[in-house]
């Protein structure tokens, strides 16, 4: 389990909507439900439902993809060096 959410940020870089288990690092990295769907840990039924909904609902897919793209654009080397 990646407590910081680095795996989440790597997937965000590919602008891919998805689902993750709700936890502190993951919740922060997924931008509080705007970019991914979060489900409770070990709730496989809800996880399956969330992934199925993302795949079947084109409007949800597009909404999450757009939010993920906007979120991912916050992370680049130019912006990182400006902050340091």
Secondary structure, DSSP 8 states (H G I E B T S, - for coil): --SS-HHHHHHHHTT---EEE--HHHHHHTTTTTSSEEE-TT-HHHHHHHHHHHHH-HHHHHHHHHHHHHHHTT--HHHHHHH-
